[in-house]
Amino acid sequence: MSDSKTIFDAMVAKFDADAADDMEAIFQFDLDDADNYNITIDDGACTLAAGEHDDATVTLAMDLETLQDVMSGELDGMAAFMQGKIRADGDIMLATKLTQIFPL
């Protein structure tokens, strides 16, 4: 199993349906140095899929280390974005809710 798959599996395991509320969204993760994944949140459920989704609500591009640091709480996602470590396309405000939906 790849390191990125391990991180995404941990995110799905931590999914907080209450924090996601009535959210319908597709988070696309384009990793510079690992496999790409997308997470679909719909109707209080969270599903992980490998590859690229053709209709993502928000796309986040970064390297694997940045993803790991943000999801572990070692790096603030907004700070990483401001430093250019994360590139976002689509509903950028949705990206700010990532650590609420997938708590540390």
C-alpha positions, -999 to +999 in steps of 0.1 A: +000+000+000+013+034-009+020+061+017-006+083+002-033+055+004-024+051+041-030+089+047-063+089+028-075+058+046-068+075+079-087+106+068-117+085+059-115+067+092-116+101+110-145+115+089-168+136+111-203+134+095-216+161+119-189+186+108-197+178+072-234+185+079-254+185+046-222+189+025-221+175-010-185+179-022-157+161-040-122+168-029-096+160-055-061+155-043-034+159-069-001+148-054+031+158-071+050+127-059+023+101-052-009+086-065-039+109-068-071+103-049-105+119-045-129+119-016-166+123-021-188+135+007-225+131+002-255+124+025-233+121+056-211+095+040-175+097+029-160+075+001-124+073-012-115+066-048-081+064-066-074+086-095-090+118-107-126+128-105-139+147-136-162+169-116-143+179-084-157+207-062-122+216-051-088+204-063-059+205-039-024+200-054+006+195-031+034+170-024+029+140-001+049+155+028+027+186+028-005+165+029+009+144+057+020+175+077-014+192+073-034+161+082-013+154+112-015+190+125+022+197+121+014+223+094-016+247+092-034+243+059-039+280+054-002+287+062+008+260+036-015+276+011+000+311+017+035+296+014+026+281-020+029+245-007-008+239-015-024+250-048-062+251-048-087+253-077-125+254-073-143+261-041-113+273-020-135+280+010-144+243+011-107+235+014-105+255+046-129+230+062-107+200+056-094+196+091-129+201+106-143+174+084-113+151+090-102+161+125-067+154+138 
